[in-house]
Amino acid sequence: IYAALGMQGEGISKNGIAKSVDGGLNWNMLPLPAGTDPRAYSVYADPGNANRVLAVFELDGGGQGLFLSTDGGSTWTRKQLVY
């Protein structure tokens, strides 16, 4: 289970993406992608592969970026959006 934290504003003690491997009983914060603010706006896990995760983070200096992890959130790669 993944959860995006801290998307409702300032003053929240935990920001980023949290992960639970025991059905939500215990949670661990995942490392942030380089160049991001700790705010995470959304997180999506692939139902067929729980290690494949997409997340939208606030970028340092403003704006938002889409990031992909293929190792359960241990490392992140920024993806370019194509409209």
Secondary structure, DSSP 4 states (H G I P E B T S, - for coil): -EEEE-TT-TT-S--EEEE-SSTTSS-EEPPPPTTEEEEEEEEEEETTEEEEEEEEEEETTS-EEEEEESSTTSS-EEE----
